Amino acid sequence: MELEVAWWAWMSLGLLLLIVEMLLPTDFFVFFTGVGALVTALVTGIGLTPGLMSQAVTFAIVSVVTLVTMRGWMRRMMHRDMPTGAVDSIVGEVATTLSEIPANGTGKVLLRGSPWNARNEGSVAIPVGVRVRVDRSESITLVVSLAPNANPVQSVH
């Protein structure tokens, strides 16, 4: 006697896998196994796969075929509106020092209305209230240098 898994068990597995896909960044791998389980539930429900072996084969074939044929297309569809370059680069922008930044030291700058940690890799300290140029960003720390027009700013607030 061959074992049989009920259609509702395949349906439950399929829905669970689709929920997992929505909650975790699996890049559509779990999605297609969920599709395989849902298709297996459908063909089991209408009586085309009476035994466990035919259900397992259906599940495997549908999962692999849909993964191979549709994953690339789905990834392109999901990412087609995503910009490919730097979205909002702050390199080259001008900030104002909130504290003195010693030579090869760290301090604070004001950029776009928000305070940032800043590092001065130069050999001269940067005083409070002058303009600095953002040379690069290292995580949440800006590497800055004196801006060409590094005149003191009247109000830093």
CORHUBEL-V56481 format. One line per field, one symbol per residue. phi: phi as a letter, one per 30 degrees, with the letter a starting at -180 (. if undefined). psi: psi as a letter, one per 20 degrees, with the letter a starting at -180 (. if undefined). A space follows every 50 residues. Layout:
# CORHUBEL-V56481
phi->???
psi->???
This chain:
# CORHUBEL-V56481
phi->.cdbcdeddddddddddddddddbdchiddeddddedddddddddcidbd cdddddddeddddddddddcdeddddddcdcddccddbdcdjdccbdcbd cdehbbabbcbhibdbdbbccdcbdcddicdbcddabbiccccbbedecd decdbcd
psi->ppqppqhhghgggghghhgghhhqmjkjghghhggghghhgghghjjinh rhghggggggggggghghhiggghgghhjhipqhapgmpipirprpphrp orpkaqbqrppkjqqqpqpojrjpqprqjrpqpohrpndjppprrpqhll qqqgpi.
